[in-house]
Amino acid sequence: MIAATGIRKRFGDLDVLKGVDLHVAPGEVVSIVGASGAGKTTLLQILGTLEKADSGSLVINGEEVTKLSSKALSTFRNKHIGFVFQFHHLLPEFTALENAMMPGLIAGKSKAECTKRAEELLARLNVLARKEHKPSQLSGGEQQRIAVARALFNNPSVVLADEPSGNLDSAHAKELHQLFFDLRKELGQTFVIVTHNEELAGMADRRLVIKDGVI
């Protein structure tokens, strides 16, 4: 599923990642923990092809993504990688339904097809009744579920989550954590999660610690 080998990244004089090796199997839930500034988010952004490593190899779903052109990489990302962020990053001017269907529209699918898929996901995540509401009208937990629906829209090979429950209260955080594992059980979904939440980290199949730029 994911095979990252010798991933290095430097910002100025600072070596953030010093040769990270990471392998994630299909259907696995992996948590990445570490001190602030240890390079967790940088690694996740590289795995998500949002940031380029200075050196190393990254294979996702059998594709060596470091060799793809910018256009091909964008297409690959939209099809194979779903993202869930701490602050949701929903588009404020669009409804919950429109936010959830955005990856499909970007991929060139019809509005009817996208609407059907988005409604199915919102129903699965118990927020279909909120589909016409804009983000400002939703609770934090509801916004994060919309973000999860958006991440799942194109049936990605892997979902990358960066502190997904960091902006939620404890009750909603527990609901979100359980949701990830329910989705893994039902859909065989693969997750790589950066988190400070030890409860979530402990629930994962593997808990990896990044320290001094290596795992």
Order of alpha helices (4+ residues) and beta strands (2+ residues): beta-beta-beta-alpha-beta-beta-alpha-beta-alpha-alpha-alpha-beta-alpha-beta-alpha-beta
